[in-house]
Amino acid sequence: MAEATPPLIAVLEDTFSLLREASEARRPQIRISEVGVVTSVSQGVAQARGLPGVRAEELLLLPDGLLGLAFNLDEDQVGIILLGHGESLRAGAEVRRTGRVLDVPVGEALLGRVLSPVGIELDGLGPVLGADRWPVERPAPPIMDRAPVSRPLQTGLKVVDALVPIGRGQRELILGDRQTGKTAIALDTVINQKGRDVICVYCLIGQRNAAAAKLLADLRENEAMPYTVVVVASGDDAPGLQFVAPYAATTIGEYFMEQGRDVLIVYDDLTAHARAYRELSLLLRRPPGREAFPGDIFYIHSRLLERSTHLREEIGGGSLTALPIIETEAESLSAYVPTNLISITDGQVYVSPDLFQKGVLPPVDVGESVSRVGGQAQLPAYRAVTGELRLTYSQFEELEAFSRFGTRLEQETRATLERGRRIREVLKQPQYQPIAVAEQIAVLLAANEGVFDGISLSDVREAEMAVRQETAQRLVDLFQRIDAGEPLSQSDREDLLEVAREVVRRRFGTEDGSHD
């Protein structure tokens, strides 16, 4: 019996050793978690106490999976922006720190998808798989990483491409009263990017669900969804989601820009964004300023739009072009938010309700619209046409205003008015029908040189279509050189005008626009 004792002790020691190792391996780790308590709940915001280490804009977890952003960091409480509807949230509920900021999925898998600002799919196609996650708030590229705007972003709209050109990396504001065609211009621009290797991000902020559904239907019908990502924060969503929506959409666009791609982002619209931020600020009792907007209303838009740029070739050469939309009231361009956006952006396309009511679509007011950098990126062929065209059209608008007060007009004045009316007719364009660059130049040159002067206004549309078709068929080599960025020579101008005059003469029995 004495001889069996040592082996038994050894077995017992081995057993205890294994048990000790297993218990140490399964020993629970202590994890410190800050938990606060909700003290009050309002529409879209909440107040909480007991989170001493919380950081600004940190993501917080509330009951039922509700997320919130730490916004006001007061001495004794935290003001929280709710990223969802908090009907079930009550005072006394727990709120936990997550230790991270709000992020959004990015990557090729997002193309063709419809998402919420927090990355939840809204199109019924299942969750987005294989995507990275980037923070929605990211610093703008440094100045030394930026390159001049040098390449055009074609909208397919004659009046914009010719007279208010937009470059890749530019920020061009679209503004006007409600229901005057602002979204139509942005939508046509997105549709025109088909086959141009431009990724589009469309951000809907505070729009009605019916308007969002129509926009998505238009994108699908015009085959624009394969290269487009749509971020939706509708008017039914919480104001917190409407506030973070443009930043989330910009992060999605920045992913493609940093891959060296060209990206177009549309913010539709920043008026609703500013109102959502004003609502949140007033609920959190931040001091109101002009028109009850908080003092940092300029900063929330400047830090957003400064992220749009054209990067240097050494770091990829990608670009992010922004088309923010803003709504004016009673044609007032001097209201608080519009003046802020005008000062931040590189130009504006002003949509006039007067032109809209007259049936001039798209109703772009050329006199009030400007592009501060797009002219440097405009294709050289436009420059041979647009300078003279803008002057002619401006003279016509001024003469038209004065001619209402007089009954007898000189022959030269009447000729200027007749040509101006035909140029305005040529600048009209149906929605969802973008026009190629070379066809635009052929038609605008013909209108400015008086080719359409001898035909009636009702025939201008038919004459324009005929000129576009004929020049595209007969001047293939010239069209290719225009698309390649070559300037328009004097002989090229003569070739275009010769074909245009021949078409008008054959179709309408007139040589040109002479009134002799």
C-alpha positions as CSV (number, residue, x, y, z in Angstrom):
1,M,0.0,0.0,0.0
2,A,2.9,2.2,0.8
3,E,4.4,1.6,-2.7
4,A,1.2,2.9,-4.4
5,T,1.2,6.2,-2.6
6,P,3.7,8.2,-4.7
7,P,2.0,7.5,-8.0
8,L,-1.4,8.5,-6.5
9,I,0.0,11.8,-5.3
10,A,1.5,12.5,-8.7
11,V,-1.8,11.9,-10.4
12,L,-3.6,14.2,-7.9
13,E,-1.0,16.9,-8.5
14,D,-1.4,16.7,-12.2
15,T,-5.2,16.8,-11.9
16,F,-5.0,19.9,-9.6
17,S,-2.6,21.5,-12.0
18,L,-4.9,21.0,-15.0
19,L,-7.8,22.4,-13.0
20,R,-5.8,25.4,-11.9
21,E,-4.8,26.1,-15.6
22,A,-8.4,25.7,-16.8
23,S,-9.7,28.0,-14.1
24,E,-7.2,30.7,-14.9
25,A,-7.9,30.4,-18.6
26,R,-11.6,30.8,-18.0
27,R,-11.2,33.6,-15.4
28,P,-13.6,36.4,-16.4
29,Q,-11.9,39.7,-17.5
30,I,-13.0,42.8,-15.7
31,R,-14.3,45.4,-18.3
32,I,-15.1,48.9,-17.1
33,S,-18.3,50.3,-18.6
34,E,-19.7,53.7,-18.0
35,V,-23.5,53.6,-17.6
36,G,-25.6,56.7,-17.3
37,V,-29.3,57.3,-16.6
38,V,-31.7,59.2,-18.9
39,T,-33.2,62.1,-17.0
40,S,-35.5,63.6,-19.7
41,V,-36.7,62.9,-23.2
42,S,-37.8,65.4,-25.8
43,Q,-38.7,65.1,-29.5
44,G,-35.4,63.9,-31.1
45,V,-33.2,64.6,-28.1
46,A,-32.6,63.3,-24.5
47,Q,-30.7,64.3,-21.4
48,A,-28.6,61.9,-19.3
49,R,-26.3,62.0,-16.3
50,G,-23.6,59.7,-15.0
51,L,-21.2,59.6,-18.0
52,P,-18.2,61.5,-16.7
53,G,-15.8,60.3,-19.4
54,V,-18.0,60.7,-22.4
55,R,-16.5,62.5,-25.4
56,A,-18.0,64.9,-27.9
57,E,-20.0,63.1,-30.7
58,E,-19.4,59.7,-29.2
59,L,-21.9,57.1,-30.1
60,L,-24.1,56.0,-27.2
61,L,-26.3,52.9,-26.8
62,L,-29.8,53.3,-25.5
63,P,-32.5,50.6,-24.8
64,D,-34.0,48.7,-27.8
65,G,-30.9,49.2,-29.9
66,L,-31.5,53.0,-30.2
67,L,-28.3,55.0,-30.9
68,G,-27.5,58.5,-29.9
69,L,-24.7,61.1,-30.3
70,A,-23.3,62.9,-27.3
71,F,-23.7,66.5,-28.3
72,N,-23.9,68.8,-25.3
73,L,-21.2,68.0,-22.6
74,D,-22.4,70.0,-19.6
75,E,-21.0,69.8,-16.2
76,D,-23.8,67.7,-14.7
77,Q,-25.5,66.2,-17.7
78,V,-25.1,65.1,-21.4
79,G,-27.3,66.3,-24.2
80,I,-27.9,63.4,-26.6
81,I,-29.1,63.6,-30.3
82,L,-31.3,60.5,-31.0
83,L,-30.5,58.7,-34.2
84,G,-34.0,57.2,-34.5
85,H,-37.5,57.6,-33.0
86,G,-37.4,57.4,-29.3
87,E,-41.1,56.8,-28.5
88,S,-40.3,53.9,-26.2
89,L,-37.5,55.8,-24.4
90,R,-38.3,56.9,-20.8
91,A,-36.6,58.7,-18.0
92,G,-34.6,56.3,-15.9
93,A,-33.5,54.1,-18.8
94,E,-29.8,53.1,-19.0
95,V,-27.4,54.7,-21.5
96,R,-24.0,53.2,-22.2
97,R,-20.8,54.5,-23.8
98,T,-19.6,52.6,-26.9
99,G,-16.1,54.3,-27.1
100,R,-16.5,54.9,-30.8
101,V,-17.9,57.5,-33.2
102,L,-20.7,57.1,-35.7
103,D,-19.5,55.3,-38.9
104,V,-21.0,54.2,-42.2
105,P,-20.3,51.3,-44.6
106,V,-18.2,52.2,-47.6
107,G,-17.1,50.3,-50.7
108,E,-18.0,49.0,-54.1
109,A,-20.8,46.9,-52.5
110,L,-22.8,50.1,-52.0
111,L,-23.3,50.9,-55.7
112,G,-27.0,50.5,-56.6
113,R,-28.1,50.5,-53.0
114,V,-30.4,52.7,-50.9
115,L,-29.2,53.3,-47.3
116,S,-30.1,55.2,-44.2
117,P,-27.4,57.5,-42.8
118,V,-26.3,54.8,-40.3
119,G,-25.9,52.2,-43.0
120,I,-29.2,50.3,-42.7
121,E,-30.4,49.1,-46.1
122,L,-33.8,50.5,-47.2
123,D,-34.2,48.8,-50.6
124,G,-35.1,45.3,-49.3
125,L,-32.0,43.7,-50.9
126,G,-30.5,42.5,-47.7
127,P,-27.6,43.9,-45.7
128,V,-24.5,45.4,-47.3
129,L,-21.8,42.7,-47.3
130,G,-18.0,43.1,-47.6
131,A,-17.9,46.8,-46.9
132,D,-15.5,48.7,-44.6
133,R,-16.8,51.2,-42.1
134,W,-15.5,54.8,-42.0
135,P,-16.4,57.6,-39.6
136,V,-19.0,60.0,-40.9
137,E,-17.0,63.0,-39.7
138,R,-13.6,63.2,-41.4
139,P,-11.2,66.1,-41.8
140,A,-11.2,67.9,-45.2
141,P,-8.1,67.2,-47.4
142,P,-5.2,69.7,-46.6
143,I,-4.6,72.5,-49.1
144,M,-1.3,70.9,-50.3
145,D,-3.2,67.8,-51.2
146,R,-5.5,69.6,-53.6
147,A,-5.1,70.3,-57.3
148,P,-6.8,73.0,-59.4
149,V,-10.1,72.2,-61.0
150,S,-9.1,71.4,-64.6
151,R,-11.6,68.8,-66.0
152,P,-15.3,69.4,-66.8
153,L,-18.2,67.6,-65.3
154,Q,-20.8,67.6,-68.1
155,T,-24.4,68.0,-67.0
156,G,-25.9,67.4,-70.4
157,L,-27.9,70.6,-70.1
158,K,-27.0,73.2,-72.7
159,V,-27.6,76.3,-70.5
160,V,-25.4,74.9,-67.7
161,D,-22.6,73.4,-69.7
162,A,-22.3,76.4,-71.9
163,L,-22.9,79.3,-69.6
164,V,-22.5,78.1,-66.0
165,P,-19.9,75.3,-66.5
166,I,-19.1,72.9,-63.6
167,G,-15.6,71.3,-63.1
168,R,-14.7,68.1,-61.3
169,G,-13.9,69.0,-57.7
170,Q,-16.1,72.1,-57.8
171,R,-18.9,73.0,-55.4
172,E,-21.8,74.5,-57.4
173,L,-24.9,75.6,-55.5
174,I,-28.3,75.1,-57.0
175,L,-30.8,77.5,-55.4
176,G,-34.4,78.7,-56.1
177,D,-37.9,78.7,-54.7
178,R,-39.6,75.4,-54.0
179,Q,-41.1,73.5,-56.9
180,T,-39.1,75.3,-59.6
181,G,-36.9,72.5,-60.9
182,K,-33.8,72.4,-58.7
183,T,-34.0,68.6,-58.2
184,A,-34.6,68.1,-62.0
185,I,-31.2,69.8,-62.8
186,A,-29.4,67.6,-60.2
187,L,-31.1,64.5,-61.5
188,D,-30.3,65.2,-65.1
189,T,-26.7,65.7,-64.1
190,V,-26.6,62.3,-62.4
191,I,-28.3,60.6,-65.4
192,N,-25.7,62.2,-67.8
193,Q,-22.9,60.5,-66.0
194,K,-23.8,57.1,-67.5
195,G,-20.8,55.7,-69.2
196,R,-18.5,58.5,-68.0
197,D,-16.9,56.6,-65.1
198,V,-18.3,59.0,-62.5
199,I,-19.7,57.6,-59.3
200,C,-22.8,59.4,-58.0
201,V,-24.0,59.8,-54.4
202,Y,-27.5,61.2,-54.0
203,C,-28.4,62.4,-50.4
204,L,-32.0,63.1,-49.7
205,I,-32.6,65.1,-46.6
206,G,-36.0,65.8,-45.1
207,Q,-37.9,65.0,-48.4
208,R,-41.4,63.4,-48.4
209,N,-41.4,59.6,-48.9
210,A,-43.3,60.1,-52.1
211,A,-40.7,62.4,-53.5
212,A,-37.9,60.0,-52.5
213,A,-39.8,57.1,-54.2
214,K,-40.2,59.1,-57.4
215,L,-36.5,60.0,-57.5
216,L,-35.5,56.3,-57.1
217,A,-38.0,55.3,-59.8
218,D,-36.5,57.9,-62.2
219,L,-32.9,56.7,-61.4
220,R,-33.9,53.1,-62.1
221,E,-35.9,54.0,-65.3
222,N,-32.9,55.9,-66.7
223,E,-30.4,53.1,-65.7
224,A,-28.5,55.4,-63.3
225,M,-28.6,53.1,-60.2
226,P,-25.7,50.8,-61.2
227,Y,-23.2,53.8,-60.6
228,T,-25.2,55.5,-57.8
229,V,-25.6,55.3,-54.1
230,V,-28.7,56.9,-52.5
231,V,-28.7,58.0,-48.8
232,V,-32.1,58.8,-47.5
233,A,-33.2,60.6,-44.4
234,S,-36.8,61.4,-45.1
235,G,-39.0,64.0,-43.4
236,D,-40.5,61.2,-41.3
237,D,-37.1,60.3,-39.8
238,A,-35.7,61.7,-36.6
239,P,-34.0,65.1,-37.0
240,G,-30.8,63.5,-35.8
241,L,-30.7,61.2,-38.8
242,Q,-31.4,64.2,-41.1
243,F,-28.5,66.1,-39.5
244,V,-25.9,63.3,-40.0
245,A,-27.1,62.3,-43.5
246,P,-24.9,64.6,-45.6
247,Y,-21.8,63.7,-43.6
248,A,-22.5,60.0,-44.1
249,A,-23.0,60.5,-47.8
250,T,-19.8,62.5,-48.1
251,T,-17.8,59.7,-46.4
252,I,-19.2,57.2,-49.0
253,G,-18.1,59.5,-51.8
254,E,-14.7,60.1,-50.2
255,Y,-14.0,56.3,-50.3
256,F,-14.3,56.3,-54.1
257,M,-12.4,59.7,-54.4
258,E,-9.4,58.2,-52.5
259,Q,-9.4,55.3,-54.9
260,G,-8.7,57.8,-57.7
261,R,-12.3,57.9,-59.0
262,D,-14.4,60.9,-59.9
263,V,-17.5,61.3,-57.7
264,L,-20.5,63.6,-57.9
265,I,-22.5,64.1,-54.7
266,V,-25.9,65.9,-54.5
267,Y,-27.3,67.2,-51.2
268,D,-31.1,67.6,-51.6
269,D,-31.5,69.8,-49.8
270,L,-29.4,71.7,-47.2
271,T,-32.3,73.9,-46.2
272,A,-33.9,70.9,-44.6
273,H,-30.5,70.0,-43.0
274,A,-30.2,73.5,-41.5
275,R,-33.7,73.4,-40.2
276,A,-33.1,70.0,-38.6
277,Y,-30.0,71.3,-36.9
278,R,-31.9,74.4,-35.7
279,E,-34.6,72.1,-34.2
280,L,-32.0,70.0,-32.4
281,S,-30.1,73.1,-31.1
282,L,-33.2,74.7,-29.7
283,L,-34.3,71.5,-28.0
284,L,-30.9,71.2,-26.4
285,R,-31.2,74.9,-25.4
286,R,-28.3,76.2,-27.3
287,P,-28.4,80.0,-27.7
288,P,-30.3,81.0,-30.9
289,G,-29.0,83.6,-33.3
290,R,-30.3,85.1,-36.5
291,E,-33.6,83.5,-37.7
292,A,-33.2,81.3,-34.5
293,F,-30.3,79.4,-36.1
294,P,-27.5,78.5,-33.7
295,G,-24.2,80.4,-34.0
296,D,-22.3,77.5,-35.7
297,I,-24.8,77.1,-38.6
298,F,-22.1,78.4,-41.0
299,Y,-19.6,75.9,-39.6
300,I,-21.8,72.8,-40.1
301,H,-22.0,73.5,-43.9
302,S,-18.5,74.8,-44.4
303,R,-16.9,71.7,-42.8
304,L,-19.2,69.6,-45.0
305,L,-18.5,71.3,-48.4
306,E,-14.7,71.7,-47.8
307,R,-14.4,67.9,-48.1
308,S,-15.2,68.3,-51.8
309,T,-12.1,68.8,-53.9
310,H,-9.8,67.6,-56.7
311,L,-6.8,65.7,-55.3
312,R,-3.3,65.9,-56.7
313,E,-2.2,63.1,-59.1
314,E,0.5,62.0,-56.6
315,I,-2.2,60.9,-54.2
316,G,-4.7,59.4,-56.7
317,G,-6.1,62.3,-58.6
318,G,-9.7,61.6,-57.6
319,S,-12.3,64.3,-57.2
320,L,-15.5,64.9,-55.3
321,T,-17.9,67.4,-57.0
322,A,-20.7,68.8,-54.8
323,L,-24.1,70.0,-56.0
324,P,-25.7,71.3,-52.8
325,I,-29.4,72.4,-53.2
326,I,-30.9,75.2,-51.2
327,E,-34.4,76.5,-51.1
328,T,-35.1,80.3,-51.2
329,E,-38.3,82.0,-50.1
330,A,-39.9,84.7,-52.4
331,E,-36.8,84.8,-54.5
332,S,-34.7,86.2,-51.6
333,L,-31.0,85.4,-52.2
334,S,-30.1,87.5,-49.1
335,A,-31.6,85.2,-46.5
336,Y,-29.3,83.8,-43.8
337,V,-28.7,80.2,-45.0
338,P,-28.6,81.1,-48.8
339,T,-25.9,83.8,-48.2
340,N,-23.9,81.4,-46.1
341,L,-23.9,78.7,-48.8
342,I,-23.2,81.3,-51.6
343,S,-20.1,82.4,-49.7
344,I,-18.9,78.8,-49.2
345,T,-19.4,77.4,-52.7
346,D,-17.6,78.2,-56.0
347,G,-20.7,79.5,-57.8
348,Q,-24.4,79.1,-58.1
349,V,-27.1,78.1,-60.6
350,Y,-30.1,80.2,-59.8
351,V,-33.5,78.7,-60.8
352,S,-36.0,81.5,-61.5
353,P,-39.7,81.0,-60.8
354,D,-40.5,83.6,-63.4
355,L,-38.8,81.6,-66.1
356,F,-40.4,78.4,-64.8
357,Q,-43.9,80.0,-65.1
358,K,-43.1,81.1,-68.7
359,G,-42.2,77.5,-69.5
360,V,-38.5,78.1,-70.0
361,L,-37.2,74.7,-68.7
362,P,-34.7,74.3,-67.2
363,P,-35.4,77.8,-65.7
364,V,-31.8,78.9,-65.2
365,D,-31.4,82.6,-64.8
366,V,-28.1,83.2,-66.7
367,G,-27.7,86.7,-65.2
368,E,-27.9,85.6,-61.6
369,S,-25.9,82.4,-62.1
370,V,-22.1,82.2,-62.0
371,S,-19.4,79.6,-62.0
372,R,-16.2,80.8,-60.4
373,V,-13.9,78.0,-61.5
374,G,-15.8,75.9,-64.0
375,G,-14.7,78.1,-66.9
376,Q,-11.1,76.9,-66.4
377,A,-12.3,73.3,-66.8
378,Q,-14.6,74.0,-69.7
379,L,-13.8,72.2,-73.0
380,P,-12.0,74.6,-75.4
381,A,-14.6,74.2,-78.0
382,Y,-17.2,75.9,-75.7
383,R,-15.0,79.0,-75.4
384,A,-15.3,79.7,-79.1
385,V,-19.1,80.0,-78.6
386,T,-20.1,80.9,-75.1
387,G,-18.5,84.3,-74.7
388,E,-20.4,85.8,-77.6
389,L,-23.5,83.8,-76.7
390,R,-23.7,85.1,-73.1
391,L,-23.3,88.7,-74.4
392,T,-26.0,88.3,-77.0
393,Y,-28.4,86.7,-74.5
394,S,-27.7,89.4,-71.8
395,Q,-28.4,92.2,-74.4
396,F,-31.6,90.4,-75.4
397,E,-32.9,90.2,-71.8
398,E,-32.2,93.8,-71.2
399,L,-33.8,94.9,-74.4
400,E,-36.8,92.7,-73.8
401,A,-37.4,94.4,-70.4
402,F,-37.3,97.8,-72.0
403,S,-39.3,96.9,-75.1
404,R,-42.4,96.5,-72.9
405,F,-42.5,100.2,-72.4
406,G,-42.2,101.2,-76.1
407,T,-44.3,100.6,-79.1
408,R,-41.9,101.5,-82.0
409,L,-38.6,99.7,-82.2
410,E,-35.7,100.1,-84.6
411,Q,-35.0,97.4,-87.1
412,E,-31.7,96.4,-85.3
413,T,-33.5,96.2,-81.9
414,R,-36.2,94.0,-83.4
415,A,-33.5,91.7,-84.9
416,T,-31.8,91.4,-81.6
417,L,-35.0,90.6,-79.9
418,E,-35.9,88.0,-82.5
419,R,-32.5,86.3,-82.2
420,G,-32.6,86.4,-78.4
421,R,-36.0,84.7,-78.4
422,R,-34.6,81.9,-80.6
423,I,-31.6,81.5,-78.4
424,R,-33.9,81.2,-75.4
425,E,-35.9,78.6,-77.3
426,V,-32.7,76.6,-78.0
427,L,-31.7,76.7,-74.4
428,K,-34.9,74.9,-73.4
429,Q,-34.5,71.2,-72.9
430,P,-36.8,68.4,-71.8
431,Q,-36.0,66.5,-68.6
432,Y,-34.1,63.1,-68.8
433,Q,-32.7,64.0,-72.3
434,P,-29.1,65.0,-71.8
435,I,-27.3,66.2,-75.0
436,A,-23.7,65.4,-76.0
437,V,-21.1,68.1,-75.9
438,A,-20.5,68.4,-79.7
439,E,-24.2,68.5,-80.4
440,Q,-24.6,71.3,-77.9
441,I,-21.9,73.3,-79.5
442,A,-23.4,72.8,-83.0
443,V,-26.8,74.0,-81.9
444,L,-25.6,77.0,-79.8
445,L,-23.3,78.2,-82.6
446,A,-26.1,78.0,-85.1
447,A,-28.4,79.9,-82.8
448,N,-25.9,82.6,-82.0
449,E,-25.0,83.1,-85.7
450,G,-28.6,83.6,-86.7
451,V,-29.2,80.3,-88.5
452,F,-32.6,80.0,-86.8
453,D,-33.6,83.7,-87.2
454,G,-35.7,83.1,-90.4
455,I,-37.9,80.4,-89.0
456,S,-40.9,80.7,-86.6
457,L,-40.4,80.1,-82.8
458,S,-42.6,77.0,-83.0
459,D,-40.2,75.4,-85.5
460,V,-37.0,76.1,-83.6
461,R,-37.3,72.8,-81.6
462,E,-37.6,70.8,-84.8
463,A,-34.8,72.7,-86.5
464,E,-32.6,72.1,-83.5
465,M,-33.2,68.3,-83.6
466,A,-32.5,68.3,-87.4
467,V,-29.2,70.2,-86.9
468,R,-28.1,67.9,-84.1
469,Q,-28.8,64.7,-86.2
470,E,-27.3,66.0,-89.4
471,T,-24.0,67.4,-87.9
472,A,-23.6,64.2,-85.8
473,Q,-23.8,62.1,-89.0
474,R,-21.8,64.2,-91.4
475,L,-19.1,65.6,-89.1
476,V,-18.0,62.5,-87.1
477,D,-14.3,63.4,-87.1
478,L,-15.0,67.0,-85.9
479,F,-17.3,65.6,-83.1
480,Q,-14.5,63.3,-82.0
481,R,-12.0,66.1,-81.8
482,I,-14.4,68.3,-79.8
483,D,-14.9,65.4,-77.3
484,A,-11.2,64.9,-77.1
485,G,-10.8,68.5,-75.9
486,E,-9.4,70.1,-79.1
487,P,-10.3,73.8,-79.7
488,L,-12.7,74.8,-82.4
489,S,-10.9,76.4,-85.4
490,Q,-12.4,78.9,-87.8
491,S,-12.8,76.2,-90.4
492,D,-14.5,74.0,-87.9
493,R,-17.0,76.8,-87.2
494,E,-17.6,77.2,-90.9
495,D,-18.2,73.5,-91.4
496,L,-20.8,73.4,-88.5
497,L,-22.6,76.5,-89.8
498,E,-22.6,75.2,-93.4
499,V,-24.3,72.0,-92.4
500,A,-26.8,73.9,-90.1
501,R,-27.7,76.4,-92.8
502,E,-28.2,73.6,-95.3
503,V,-30.5,71.7,-92.9
504,V,-32.6,74.8,-92.2
505,R,-32.8,75.7,-95.9
506,R,-33.9,72.2,-96.9
507,R,-36.4,71.8,-94.1
508,F,-37.8,75.3,-93.8
509,G,-37.0,77.0,-97.1
510,T,-34.9,79.8,-95.6
511,E,-31.2,80.6,-96.0
512,D,-30.3,82.0,-92.6
513,G,-31.6,84.4,-90.1
514,S,-31.4,87.6,-92.2
515,H,-34.5,89.8,-92.1
516,D,-33.6,91.8,-95.2
